[in-house]
Each structure stands twice: as structure tokens, then as C-alpha cells.
Amino acid sequence: ACSRPWDITAPPYKITKPVYRLAGPDDICNLGGVFFDFYNRSQKKIVFIETKMQLMDSLTGFPAFANTGLISTGSYCQLQSGDSKNLCISLDDFLSESPVQNLLIENFYVSKIEYADGTMWKDLLGVYADPYNTDSNSLGV
């Protein structure tokens, strides 16, 4: 029998549907960001998460910000095995140039996770794009 070095059926995380909203007083962003809950399903401590997404203007259907296609952004965080956390991807750099109220998030996925032990998990092609339940904003864990 052939053994697989990975399990393509289950990424090492669960996320809720990402939503765009303006920043609140306790948020890490000043103007607005993409918010989602992240649950660490792995047995390792996470120290860094990278995401990719496209941001569209829901009124025009075109990219929300000039000269952007697939937006890649990372965030350092400390997330133990089995823990969950609400994360924010700050869009301050984009919103300061061109404030857009009607953002549509497309092709959102976690592209890289770095662990405290120096190993990493990658999804370079977006195999797990939109791996959340679109009918719910609950992690269901």
C-alpha cells in the first residue's frame, strides 16, 4: 500500500467565514480589516499565520484597491494546540489610500502556518480556499 505524507482532507486549522468591518476601539487595525476566528487543530504551537485573498468592490465587481490581485499578508501570533482566537488582517494601508465601504472577500485561504518548533504547513495553491461553513460563523469545535 502507498502511504501519503499528508492528509489532504483536513487542514491543521478551522476558520469561520472572514468578514470585513470597520475597526473598533479594541482592534489591532485603525481603519478596518478582515476578521475571522481561527482554531488550531494541530498538535503544535503556532507562531505565524499567512493568508491570501482577493478584495473586490461589491458594487462594481472590480478589485477594491488599485494594483491589487491576490493580497498576501501575515501575522505573528501565539496559538497553542487546541486554542482558538479571533484574528484581524489589517487593511489600514489599503484603506488610507482608497476608502471602500462595500468589500467582498473572495478566495480567502490560509497559505502558511509556522510552528514554534521551526516546521511549517503550506497551501501555496489555495486548495483549502473557503474551507469554512458559509452558513455559520461558528467554529463548531
C-alpha positions in Angstrom: 0.0 0.0 0.0 1.1 3.5 -0.7 1.2 5.9 2.2 0.7 9.6 1.9 2.9 12.0 3.7 0.0 14.4 4.2 -3.8 14.3 4.7 -5.4 16.4 2.0 -8.8 16.1 3.6 -8.2 18.1 6.7 -6.0 21.3 7.1 -4.5 21.8 10.6 -6.9 24.5 11.4 -10.6 25.6 11.2 -11.8 29.1 10.5 -15.0 31.0 10.4 -16.1 32.9 7.3 -14.0 36.0 7.1 -15.9 39.3 7.3 -14.8 42.9 6.6 -15.7 45.5 9.1 -14.5 48.9 10.3 -12.1 48.9 13.2 -13.4 49.2 16.8 -11.6 50.7 19.8 -10.0 47.3 20.8 -9.0 46.1 17.3 -5.4 46.0 16.1 -6.2 47.9 13.0 -7.1 51.6 12.9 -9.4 51.8 9.9 -10.7 48.4 9.1 -9.8 44.8 8.5 -10.8 41.2 7.7 -11.9 39.4 10.9 -12.2 35.6 11.4 -11.9 33.0 14.2 -9.0 30.6 13.9 -8.8 27.2 15.6 -5.5 25.4 15.8 -6.3 21.7 15.1 -2.6 20.7 15.1 -0.6 19.3 18.0 1.9 22.2 17.7 2.1 25.8 18.9 1.5 28.3 16.0 3.7 31.4 15.9 2.9 32.9 12.4 -0.1 32.7 10.0 -0.1 33.9 6.4 -3.4 34.4 4.5 -4.2 35.2 0.9 -7.4 36.7 -0.5 -8.9 38.9 -3.2 -10.8 42.0 -2.2 -13.5 43.2 -4.6 -15.7 46.2 -4.6 -19.2 44.6 -4.3 -20.8 47.4 -6.2 -18.6 47.3 -9.3 -17.2 43.7 -9.2 -13.7 45.1 -9.8 -10.7 44.9 -7.4 -11.4 47.2 -4.5 -7.9 48.7 -4.5 -5.7 49.8 -7.4 -2.9 47.4 -8.5 -4.0 44.5 -6.3 -4.7 41.0 -7.3 -4.2 38.3 -4.7 -3.4 40.0 -1.4 -0.9 38.2 0.9 -0.5 39.2 4.5 1.0 37.6 7.6 0.5 37.9 11.3 2.6 36.8 14.2 0.5 35.2 16.9 0.9 32.7 19.8 -1.7 29.9 19.5 -1.4 26.7 21.4 -2.7 23.4 20.2 -6.5 23.3 20.6 -6.8 27.0 21.1 -8.9 29.5 19.1 -8.5 33.2 18.6 -10.3 36.0 16.7 -7.8 37.3 14.2 -7.8 40.6 12.2 -6.0 41.2 9.0 -5.5 44.9 8.9 -6.4 46.7 5.7 -5.2 50.1 7.0 -2.5 50.5 4.3 -5.2 50.0 1.6 -8.0 51.9 3.2 -5.8 55.0 3.8 -5.3 55.3 0.1 -8.8 54.5 -1.0 -11.6 54.1 1.5 -14.0 51.4 0.3 -17.2 50.6 2.3 -18.5 47.6 0.2 -15.8 45.0 0.3 -16.4 41.4 -0.9 -13.8 38.9 0.2 -13.1 36.2 -2.3 -10.7 33.2 -2.5 -9.7 33.6 1.2 -7.3 30.9 2.5 -4.5 30.3 5.0 -1.4 29.9 2.8 1.2 29.2 5.5 1.4 28.3 9.2 4.7 28.4 11.1 5.1 26.5 14.3 7.3 27.1 17.3 9.4 24.0 16.6 10.5 25.6 13.2 8.3 23.4 11.0 5.6 24.8 8.7 2.5 23.9 6.8 1.8 25.4 3.4 -1.1 25.7 1.0 0.5 27.5 -1.9 -2.2 26.8 -4.4 -5.3 27.6 -2.3 -6.5 24.0 -2.1 -8.3 25.0 1.1 -9.7 28.3 -0.1 -13.0 29.0 1.6 -12.9 25.9 3.9 -15.5 27.3 6.3 -19.2 26.8 6.6 -20.7 29.7 4.8 -24.0 29.3 6.8 -22.3 29.8 10.1 -19.8 32.0 11.9 -19.1 29.3 14.5 -16.0 27.1 14.5 -18.1 24.1 15.7 -15.2 22.6 17.8 
